[in-house]
Amino acid sequence: FYLTPPQVNSILKANEYSFKVPEFDGKNVSSVLGFDSNQLPANAPIEDRRSAATCLQTRGMLLGVFDGHAGCACAQAVSERLFYYIAVSLLPHETLLEIENAVESGRALLPILQWHKHPNDYFSKEASKLYFNSLRTYWQELIDLNSGETTDVKEALINAFKRLDNDISLEAQVGDPNSFLNYLVLRVAFSGATACVAHVDGVDLHVANTGDSRAMLGVQEEDGSWSAVNLSYDHNAQNEREVERVKMEHPKSEEKSLVKQDRLLGLLMPFRAFGDVKFKWSIDLQKRVVESGPDQLNDNEYTKFIPPNYHTPPYLTAEPEVIHHKLRPQDKFLVLATDGLWETMHRQDVARIVGEYLTGVHHQQPIAVGGYKVTLGQMHGLLTERRARISSVFEDQNAATHLIRHAVGNNEFGAVDHERLSKMLSLPEELARMYRDDITIIVVQFNSHVIGACQNEE
C-alpha cells in the first residue's frame, strides 16, 4: 500500500502545533523564542500526551511529554493536572490566599496558566470539579504550612509530582458516587504514565523526569557543529543507579525477584511512574478497591492479577529526578520526547538534525564512494540526488515534524527514504505497534540574545 508524498505529509502534520512567544509580554523579555510540537500514534488510541503552558502568576514556561502504558487514562490525567500542581507549588503565599478567598466568596479566580493547546489535545470536562477540589485541598495545605520562604523550583517540582500521584491514588480509593467518574478515577490509577517536564525561567532551566522519556539540549559549538547534552536519566534497568535505588528500598531476600528480564518485578519497563497502583498498594487494598469498584473493572484482566513476588510495596514511585541547567548563548534548543523517538535515533543525530533545520545550514559530509571507480555521470547523479534531498528537507514548517520524518523514514545513510516512510505510515494499527512506539516531541527554541544579556547582568 503506497502513500504519495502529500498523503505522507497529511499523516505527519495532523497533530503538529507551534507557538511563538510574543516578543515582549509586558513583564519580561522571554528566553524562549517559541516551540514546535507533534505526535505520531502507533497505538490506537495514542497513549502519549503533551502539554505546554505559560505560568501567569509567576514567571516561566512549562512544557512536558507523558508516555502512558496499560491505556491512556493516566497520561491524560497527568497532562491535564500536573502543571496546575507545579504552578500552585511555585505561588507566593499572598497569591494562594487571594485565590482561596476568591473561591470562598464565589469571585472569579486569577488565571494561573495560559495553555498552548492543539485542538486534538483533549480535556476531560466530567472530572474537572473533582480535579479542582483535589488541587484546592493542596493549596489550602500550602497556605497552612506557610513558612514565609520563597519556594525553590526544584522542591516545587518534586512536591507537585508526588502530590498529584498521591491524589490519583486517594481519588481511586475513595471512589465516587457517580459511576462514570468512579470508573474514570480507577482507570487513571490502574494505568500508568511517565513524565518529562521542563520549566524555563530566564536562564534557569529545570527538567523533572519520572520514567524513560528524555530531555536533551542542543548546543552549537564554535565551529558551527552540533552536540547533545542529556538533561535527564532514564529510570529503567539500563540505569545502574536506579537498579541500586530499588534494591536499597526492599529487603535482601527480594534481591533476585525485584528486576527480572530488565523489568520491575518482571513486568514494568519504567522504574518510576504515575499511577500504576498495582505496584504501590498493598494486596488487601487492591482487592478491596477492585471488589467494590464498578463491574467494568472486574472484566479488566490487568486489575485482577497481583504482580509475582509482591511482598513489600510500594515498588514504584512518581518522585522525579530534577536537573538544573543555567542556559548559555550556545544552548540553542531543548528536545523533550517520549521513548518512541530515542528507540529509533541517537541523541547526537537528533541534535544535528534539529540544529541544521533551525539554522538552515547543512554541514555536508563529503560524498563517500568507498574506493570504487565512479564515472562523472554517477557522481553527478549522487550530487543531484543530494541537492533534491536538501531542498525537500526544509518543506516542514515544524521542527518536531521534521524530526519524526527522520525517526520513521531514515535509511542506513541517515537520509529520509520516502518509500520506507510510506511503508511505515501505511502499516495497519495492529502491526504498527510491532515496528514502533507512539512518538511525541516538543522542540523549544531559545533566544540567545536574551540569554547572553541575562548572563552579562549576572
Secondary structure, 3 states (H helix, E strand, C coil): CCCCHHHHHHHHHCCCEEEECCCCCCCCCCCEEEEEEEEECCCCCCCEEEEEEEECCCCCEEEEEEEEECCCHHHHHHHHHHHHHHHHHHCCHHHHHHHHHHHHCCCCCCCCEEECCCCCCCCCHHHHHHHHHHHHHHHHHHHHCCCCCCCCHHHHHHHHHHHHHHHHHHHHHHCCCCHHHHHHHHHHHHCEEEEEEEEEECCEEEEEEECCCEEEEEEECCCCCEEEEECCCCCCCCCHHHHHHHHHCCCHHHHHHHEECCEECCCECCCECEECHHHCCCHHHHHHHHHHCCHHHHCCHHHHCCCCCCCCCCCCECCCEEEEEECCCCEEEEEEECHHHHCCCCHHHHHHHHHHHHHCCCCCCCCCCCCCCCCHHHHHHHHHHHHHHHHHHCCCCCHHHHHHHHHHHECCCCCECHHHHHHHHCCCHHHHHHHCCCEEEEEEEECHHHHHHHHHHC
